[in-house]
Structures are given as C-alpha cells and as structure tokens.
Amino acid sequence: MYSIETKSLTKSFGDLIAVNDVSFSVEKGEIFGFLGPNGAGKSTTMMILLLY
C-alpha cells in the first residue's frame, strides 16, 4: 500500500499548464524529493498534494 500515489496529475492556470501528466507513488517510510529546474512544477505539485 502506498502513502502517496498520483496518476496523470495535471494542473493548469488558464492557458499555462504548470503540471502535466505526473504519476508517481511513495511507499510508507520511503524518503523522496522533487528535483528539477525552475518552473518545472515542483512547488505546484507539492501544494496540490498538501491541500488535497
């Protein structure tokens, strides 16, 4: 069983697609992080997960 799982997560702000088709899972006790360049959608993805 997963603690966090997303399938085809997408978020847009008007015409701007901030997160497009993101899928991942994190098992209980697993340590994970987001890496990527500025504007890649890391903060947006975390906010979606925290506010869901």
N, CA, C and O atoms as a MOPAC input file, in Angstrom:
PM7 MOZYME 1SCF
protein

 N      0.84400 1    -1.18600 1     0.00000 1
 C      0.00000 1     0.00000 1     0.00000 1
 C      0.88800 1     1.24800 1     0.00000 1
 O      1.93200 1     1.28200 1     0.65100 1
 N      0.46200 1     2.25100 1    -0.72700 1
 C      1.22500 1     3.48700 1    -0.84300 1
 C      0.69900 1     4.54500 1     0.11600 1
 O     -0.49800 1     4.59700 1     0.40100 1
 N      1.60600 1     5.39500 1     0.61500 1
 C      1.20000 1     6.55100 1     1.41000 1
 C      0.73700 1     7.67400 1     0.50300 1
 O     -0.19700 1     8.40400 1     0.83600 1
 N      1.39100 1     7.81500 1    -0.65300 1
 C      1.03500 1     8.83100 1    -1.64800 1
 C      1.06600 1     8.16400 1    -3.01600 1
 O      2.00800 1     7.44300 1    -3.34400 1
 N      0.03900 1     8.41000 1    -3.80300 1
 C      0.02800 1     7.91100 1    -5.17400 1
 C     -0.72700 1     8.89500 1    -6.05700 1
 O     -1.83300 1     9.31800 1    -5.71800 1
 N     -0.13800 1     9.25600 1    -7.17600 1
 C     -0.82200 1    10.09500 1    -8.15800 1
 C     -0.76700 1     9.39700 1    -9.50600 1
 O      0.19600 1     8.69800 1    -9.82300 1
 N     -1.80500 1     9.59700 1   -10.28300 1
 C     -1.86000 1     9.05700 1   -11.64200 1
 C     -2.35700 1    10.16100 1   -12.55800 1
 O     -3.46400 1    10.67200 1   -12.38800 1
 N     -1.54700 1    10.51800 1   -13.51400 1
 C     -1.90000 1    11.52400 1   -14.53000 1
 C     -2.30600 1    12.85800 1   -13.91100 1
 O     -3.28400 1    13.46800 1   -14.34300 1
 N     -1.56500 1    13.31600 1   -12.90500 1
 C     -1.84200 1    14.59200 1   -12.24600 1
 C     -1.54300 1    15.74000 1   -13.20500 1
 O     -0.45300 1    15.81600 1   -13.77100 1
 N     -2.51200 1    16.62900 1   -13.38300 1
 C     -2.36000 1    17.78200 1   -14.26900 1
 C     -2.94800 1    19.00200 1   -13.59500 1
 O     -4.00400 1    18.91800 1   -12.96700 1
 N     -2.27400 1    20.14100 1   -13.71900 1
 C     -2.75800 1    21.40800 1   -13.16200 1
 C     -2.43800 1    22.51300 1   -14.14700 1
 O     -1.31600 1    22.61700 1   -14.64200 1
 N     -3.44200 1    23.34300 1   -14.42700 1
 C     -3.20900 1    24.48200 1   -15.31000 1
 C     -3.75600 1    25.74400 1   -14.66800 1
 O     -4.67300 1    25.70400 1   -13.84800 1
 N     -3.17500 1    26.84900 1   -15.05900 1
 C     -3.62700 1    28.17100 1   -14.65300 1
 C     -3.99300 1    28.89600 1   -15.94200 1
 O     -3.12900 1    29.47800 1   -16.59800 1
 N     -5.26500 1    28.86200 1   -16.30500 1
 C     -5.66600 1    29.41400 1   -17.59700 1
 C     -5.05900 1    28.58200 1   -18.71400 1
 O     -5.25000 1    27.36600 1   -18.75800 1
 N     -4.33500 1    29.22200 1   -19.61100 1
 C     -3.69500 1    28.52300 1   -20.73000 1
 C     -2.33500 1    27.92300 1   -20.36800 1
 O     -1.77500 1    27.14700 1   -21.14200 1
 N     -1.80400 1    28.27700 1   -19.19800 1
 C     -0.49100 1    27.78600 1   -18.77500 1
 C     -0.63200 1    26.43600 1   -18.07800 1
 O     -1.29700 1    26.34000 1   -17.04700 1
 N     -0.01900 1    25.40300 1   -18.62500 1
 C     -0.01800 1    24.08100 1   -17.99400 1
 C      1.19600 1    24.01700 1   -17.06700 1
 O      2.33600 1    23.98000 1   -17.52800 1
 N      0.93900 1    24.00400 1   -15.76100 1
 C      2.01700 1    24.02100 1   -14.76800 1
 C      2.53600 1    22.61700 1   -14.47500 1
 O      3.73600 1    22.43100 1   -14.27300 1
 N      1.64900 1    21.63300 1   -14.45000 1
 C      2.00000 1    20.23800 1   -14.19200 1
 C      1.23000 1    19.41600 1   -15.21500 1
 O      0.02200 1    19.59100 1   -15.37500 1
 N      1.92400 1    18.52200 1   -15.90500 1
 C      1.26800 1    17.78400 1   -16.97700 1
 C      1.53800 1    16.28400 1   -16.87600 1
 O      2.66700 1    15.83400 1   -17.06700 1
 N      0.49300 1    15.51700 1   -16.57300 1
 C      0.53300 1    14.05100 1   -16.60900 1
 C      1.62000 1    13.46300 1   -15.70400 1
 O      2.41900 1    12.64100 1   -16.15300 1
 N      1.65400 1    13.87700 1   -14.44300 1
 C      2.63900 1    13.38200 1   -13.47800 1
 C      2.05700 1    12.18400 1   -12.73100 1
 O      0.95400 1    12.25700 1   -12.19000 1
 N      2.79700 1    11.09600 1   -12.70400 1
 C      2.39200 1     9.89300 1   -11.97800 1
 C      3.56900 1     9.40300 1   -11.14100 1
 O      4.69200 1     9.30600 1   -11.63600 1
 N      3.30900 1     9.09500 1    -9.87600 1
 C      4.33500 1     8.50600 1    -9.01600 1
 C      3.67300 1     7.93500 1    -7.77100 1
 O      2.51500 1     8.23300 1    -7.47800 1
 N      4.41700 1     7.11600 1    -7.04700 1
 C      3.92800 1     6.57700 1    -5.77900 1
 C      5.07500 1     6.56900 1    -4.77500 1
 O      6.24200 1     6.42800 1    -5.14000 1
 N      4.71800 1     6.72200 1    -3.51200 1
 C      5.68400 1     6.72100 1    -2.42000 1
 C      5.17200 1     5.74600 1    -1.37200 1
 O      4.04600 1     5.87800 1    -0.89200 1
 N      5.98900 1     4.77800 1    -1.02100 1
 C      5.59300 1     3.80400 1    -0.01600 1
 C      5.80100 1     4.36700 1     1.38300 1
 O      6.61800 1     5.26500 1     1.58600 1
 N      5.06400 1     3.83700 1     2.33600 1
 C      5.18500 1     4.25900 1     3.72700 1
 C      6.62800 1     4.08100 1     4.19700 1
 O      7.21900 1     3.01700 1     4.01400 1
 N      7.19200 1     5.13300 1     4.80500 1
 C      8.55300 1     5.10400 1     5.32000 1
 C      9.61800 1     5.47000 1     4.30100 1
 O     10.78300 1     5.64000 1     4.66100 1
 N      9.24400 1     5.59300 1     3.05100 1
 C     10.20000 1     5.94100 1     1.99800 1
 C     10.48100 1     7.44100 1     2.01100 1
 O      9.57600 1     8.24100 1     2.24600 1
 N     11.71400 1     7.81600 1     1.76300 1
 C     12.10900 1     9.22200 1     1.67000 1
 C     12.17400 1     9.58300 1     0.19100 1
 O     12.75100 1     8.84900 1    -0.61200 1
 N     11.58000 1    10.71600 1    -0.16100 1
 C     11.57700 1    11.12700 1    -1.56200 1
 C     11.72900 1    12.63600 1    -1.65900 1
 O     11.58900 1    13.34800 1    -0.66500 1
 N     12.01000 1    13.10800 1    -2.83300 1
 C     12.14000 1    14.54500 1    -3.06800 1
 C     11.85300 1    14.85800 1    -4.52200 1
 O     11.76000 1    13.96400 1    -5.36300 1
 N     11.71400 1    16.14300 1    -4.80400 1
 C     11.48700 1    16.60800 1    -6.16900 1
 C     12.71300 1    17.38500 1    -6.63000 1
 O     13.17100 1    18.29700 1    -5.94100 1
 N     13.23200 1    17.03200 1    -7.76800 1
 C     14.36700 1    17.73500 1    -8.36300 1
 C     13.97600 1    18.20300 1    -9.75800 1
 O     13.28700 1    17.49300 1   -10.49000 1
 N     14.41600 1    19.38900 1   -10.11400 1
 C     14.14600 1    19.88600 1   -11.45500 1
 C     14.46400 1    21.35900 1   -11.55100 1
 O     14.69900 1    22.01900 1   -10.53900 1
 N     14.47300 1    21.87400 1   -12.76300 1
 C     14.80000 1    23.28800 1   -12.97100 1
 C     13.67800 1    24.21000 1   -12.50400 1
 O     12.56300 1    23.76400 1   -12.23200 1
 N     13.98700 1    25.49700 1   -12.41600 1
 C     12.97300 1    26.49700 1   -12.07200 1
 C     11.82000 1    26.41100 1   -13.06100 1
 O     12.02600 1    26.26100 1   -14.26600 1
 N     10.61200 1    26.50900 1   -12.53600 1
 C      9.43100 1    26.49800 1   -13.39600 1
 C      8.97700 1    25.12000 1   -13.83500 1
 O      8.10800 1    25.00700 1   -14.69900 1
 N      9.54900 1    24.06300 1   -13.25800 1
 C      9.20100 1    22.70200 1   -13.66900 1
 C      7.91400 1    22.18700 1   -13.03000 1
 O      7.38800 1    21.16000 1   -13.45800 1
 N      7.39100 1    22.88700 1   -12.00500 1
 C      6.15000 1    22.46300 1   -11.36100 1
 C      6.33000 1    21.75700 1   -10.02900 1
 O      5.38600 1    21.15300 1    -9.51900 1
 N      7.52100 1    21.82100 1    -9.45900 1
 C      7.77900 1    21.14500 1    -8.18300 1
 C      6.90700 1    21.69900 1    -7.06100 1
 O      6.23700 1    20.93900 1    -6.36200 1
 N      6.91200 1    23.00200 1    -6.89000 1
 C      6.12600 1    23.63200 1    -5.81600 1
 C      4.63400 1    23.44800 1    -6.04900 1
 O      3.88300 1    23.21500 1    -5.10200 1
 N      4.20300 1    23.54900 1    -7.28500 1
 C      2.78800 1    23.36100 1    -7.60500 1
 C      2.35000 1    21.94500 1    -7.26000 1
 O      1.27800 1    21.74900 1    -6.68800 1
 N      3.17100 1    20.95700 1    -7.60400 1
 C      2.84800 1    19.56600 1    -7.28300 1
 C      2.75100 1    19.36900 1    -5.77500 1
 O      1.82100 1    18.71800 1    -5.29800 1
 N      3.70000 1    19.92300 1    -5.01800 1
 C      3.66000 1    19.79000 1    -3.56100 1
 C      2.41800 1    20.46000 1    -2.97200 1
 O      1.79300 1    19.91100 1    -2.06400 1
 N      2.05700 1    21.63000 1    -3.47500 1
 C      0.86200 1    22.31800 1    -2.97800 1
 C     -0.39800 1    21.50300 1    -3.26200 1
 O     -1.29100 1    21.43900 1    -2.41600 1
 N     -0.48400 1    20.88800 1    -4.42100 1
 C     -1.63100 1    20.03500 1    -4.73600 1
 C     -1.71100 1    18.89200 1    -3.73000 1
 O     -2.78800 1    18.59800 1    -3.21100 1
 N     -0.58000 1    18.24600 1    -3.45100 1
 C     -0.57100 1    17.11700 1    -2.51800 1
 C     -0.90200 1    17.55100 1    -1.09500 1
 O     -1.60000 1    16.83300 1    -0.38000 1
 N     -0.41200 1    18.71300 1    -0.67600 1
 C     -0.65300 1    19.19000 1     0.68700 1
 C     -2.08400 1    19.66300 1     0.90300 1
 O     -2.61800 1    19.53200 1     2.00400 1
 N     -2.70200 1    20.20400 1    -0.12400 1
 C     -4.04400 1    20.77400 1     0.01900 1
 C     -5.15400 1    19.81100 1    -0.37300 1
 O     -6.32900 1    20.14900 1    -0.23200 1
 N     -4.81700 1    18.62600 1    -0.85800 1
 C     -5.83700 1    17.68300 1    -1.30800 1
 C     -6.58900 1    17.10100 1    -0.14500 1
 O     -7.49000 1    16.28400 1    -0.33800 1

